[in-house]
């Protein structure tokens, strides 16, 4: 009987060991796969732009330049303009403008020129009819016209960056 028990124990050890080795091998392979995929994902997030640029062409530098261009400079908010609308409509409008300048130094210069800036803006806005001022599709062309008129007051064309129409009411 002792011999039979010993044979049963050997058989269990023989069968038990391969099952444990198979489970351990699967576990090690799964862990290795997870580490490999995680490392690939980490490398993509860290170096994805360089990899794309190298294999698919293109350059990563323009993205940095657009970020620099998107930075907004100081904005001078002008008091609202109330003026008669051009033509014989008998209507008037109230418009508030914001003027974006290059830097704080130009901002100080612009603060001293507020009456001249208001005069230039009123000379452009006063001749516009109500249909032009009310139509949202004309806003960009109106801003461009204001920009080209007001930038003549500054020493350099680059000192005035943009014009913003912050409020408009027509009656």
C-alpha positions as CSV (number, residue, x, y, z in Angstrom):
1,X,0.0,0.0,0.0
2,X,2.8,2.3,0.7
3,X,4.1,1.7,-2.8
4,X,0.7,2.7,-4.2
5,X,0.5,5.9,-2.2
6,X,4.0,6.8,-3.4
7,X,3.1,6.2,-7.0
8,X,-0.1,8.3,-6.6
9,X,2.0,11.2,-5.1
10,X,4.5,11.0,-8.0
11,X,1.7,11.0,-10.5
12,X,0.2,14.1,-8.9
13,X,3.5,15.8,-8.8
14,X,4.1,14.9,-12.5
15,X,0.7,16.3,-13.5
16,X,0.7,19.3,-11.1
17,X,4.1,20.6,-12.2
18,X,3.3,21.0,-15.9
19,X,0.0,22.8,-15.1
20,X,1.9,25.2,-12.9
21,X,4.6,25.8,-15.5
22,X,1.9,26.4,-18.2
23,X,0.1,29.0,-16.0
24,X,3.3,30.7,-15.1
25,X,4.4,30.8,-18.7
26,X,1.0,32.4,-19.8
27,X,1.2,34.9,-17.0
28,X,4.8,35.9,-18.0
29,X,3.7,36.3,-21.6
30,X,0.7,38.4,-20.8
31,X,2.9,40.7,-18.5
32,X,5.5,41.0,-21.3
33,X,2.8,41.9,-23.8
34,X,1.3,44.5,-21.5
35,X,4.8,46.0,-20.9
36,X,5.6,46.0,-24.6
37,X,2.3,47.7,-25.5
38,X,2.6,50.2,-22.7
39,X,6.1,51.1,-23.7
40,X,5.0,51.6,-27.3
41,X,2.2,53.9,-26.3
42,X,4.5,55.8,-24.0
43,X,7.0,56.2,-26.8
44,X,4.3,57.4,-29.2
45,X,3.1,60.1,-26.8
46,X,6.6,61.2,-26.0
47,X,8.1,61.1,-29.6
48,X,5.0,60.9,-31.8
49,X,5.6,64.2,-33.6
50,X,9.2,63.4,-34.4
51,X,8.2,59.9,-35.7
52,X,5.5,61.4,-37.9
53,X,7.8,64.0,-39.3
54,X,10.5,61.5,-40.1
55,X,8.4,58.8,-41.7
56,X,5.5,60.8,-43.2
57,X,7.3,64.0,-44.0
58,X,6.4,67.4,-42.7
59,X,8.0,69.5,-40.0
60,X,7.0,70.1,-36.3
61,X,8.3,73.7,-36.2
62,X,5.2,75.4,-37.9
63,X,3.1,74.2,-35.0
64,X,5.3,76.2,-32.6
65,X,5.1,79.3,-34.8
66,X,1.3,79.3,-34.8
67,X,1.3,79.1,-31.0
68,X,3.4,82.2,-30.9
69,X,1.2,84.0,-33.4
70,X,-1.9,83.1,-31.3
71,X,-0.7,85.0,-28.3
72,X,-2.9,88.0,-27.8
73,X,-1.3,91.3,-27.0
74,X,-2.6,94.1,-24.8
75,X,-6.1,95.3,-25.8
76,X,-7.2,98.9,-25.4
77,X,-11.0,99.1,-24.9
78,X,-12.4,102.3,-26.3
79,X,-15.6,103.9,-24.9
80,X,-18.7,103.1,-27.0
81,X,-19.2,105.2,-30.2
82,X,-22.6,106.6,-30.7
83,X,-23.0,108.0,-34.2
84,X,-25.6,108.7,-36.9
85,X,-25.7,106.0,-39.6
86,X,-24.8,107.2,-43.1
87,X,-27.6,107.8,-45.6
88,X,-31.0,109.3,-45.0
89,X,-32.2,106.6,-42.7
90,X,-32.3,108.7,-39.5
91,X,-30.9,105.8,-37.5
92,X,-28.0,105.8,-35.1
93,X,-25.6,103.1,-33.8
94,X,-23.6,102.3,-30.7
95,X,-20.4,100.3,-31.3
96,X,-17.7,99.4,-28.8
97,X,-14.2,98.6,-30.1
98,X,-11.2,96.9,-28.7
99,X,-7.8,97.5,-30.3
100,X,-5.1,94.9,-29.9
101,X,-1.5,96.3,-30.0
102,X,1.9,94.7,-30.1
103,X,3.1,95.2,-26.5
104,X,2.7,97.3,-23.3
105,X,5.0,100.1,-24.7
106,X,2.7,100.5,-27.7
107,X,-0.3,100.4,-25.4
108,X,0.9,103.5,-23.6
109,X,1.4,105.3,-26.9
110,X,-2.1,104.2,-28.0
111,X,-3.7,105.5,-24.8
112,X,-2.3,109.0,-25.7
113,X,-3.8,108.7,-29.2
114,X,-7.4,107.7,-28.2
115,X,-9.0,110.9,-29.6
116,X,-7.3,110.4,-33.0
117,X,-8.2,106.7,-33.0
118,X,-11.8,107.5,-32.3
119,X,-11.8,110.1,-35.1
120,X,-10.5,107.6,-37.6
121,X,-13.0,105.0,-36.5
122,X,-15.9,107.4,-36.7
123,X,-14.8,108.5,-40.2
124,X,-15.0,104.9,-41.3
125,X,-18.2,103.9,-39.4
126,X,-20.2,107.1,-40.1
127,X,-20.4,106.4,-43.9
128,X,-21.7,102.9,-43.5
129,X,-25.4,102.1,-44.0
130,X,-27.5,100.2,-41.6
131,X,-27.5,97.1,-43.8
132,X,-23.7,96.9,-43.7
133,X,-23.5,97.4,-40.0
134,X,-26.2,94.8,-39.2
135,X,-25.0,92.1,-41.5
136,X,-22.6,89.8,-39.7
137,X,-21.0,88.7,-42.9
138,X,-19.7,92.2,-43.4
139,X,-18.0,92.4,-40.0
140,X,-14.6,91.1,-41.2
141,X,-14.4,93.6,-44.0
142,X,-15.5,96.3,-41.6
143,X,-12.7,95.3,-39.2
144,X,-10.2,95.3,-42.0
145,X,-11.2,98.8,-43.1
146,X,-11.0,100.0,-39.5
147,X,-7.6,98.4,-39.2
148,X,-6.2,99.9,-42.3
149,X,-7.4,103.4,-41.3
150,X,-6.2,103.3,-37.7
151,X,-2.8,101.7,-38.4
152,X,-1.8,104.9,-40.1
153,X,-1.6,106.6,-36.7
154,X,1.2,104.2,-35.5
155,X,4.9,104.4,-36.4
156,X,5.0,100.8,-37.7
157,X,2.3,98.8,-39.3
158,X,3.0,95.8,-37.0
159,X,2.2,97.8,-33.8
160,X,-1.5,97.5,-34.4
161,X,-2.4,93.8,-34.5
162,X,-6.2,93.6,-34.6
163,X,-9.5,95.3,-34.2
164,X,-12.4,93.7,-32.2
165,X,-16.0,94.8,-32.4
166,X,-17.2,94.0,-28.9
167,X,-20.7,95.5,-29.0
168,X,-23.0,96.8,-31.7
169,X,-26.5,98.2,-31.3
170,X,-28.5,99.8,-34.1
171,X,-31.7,101.8,-33.7
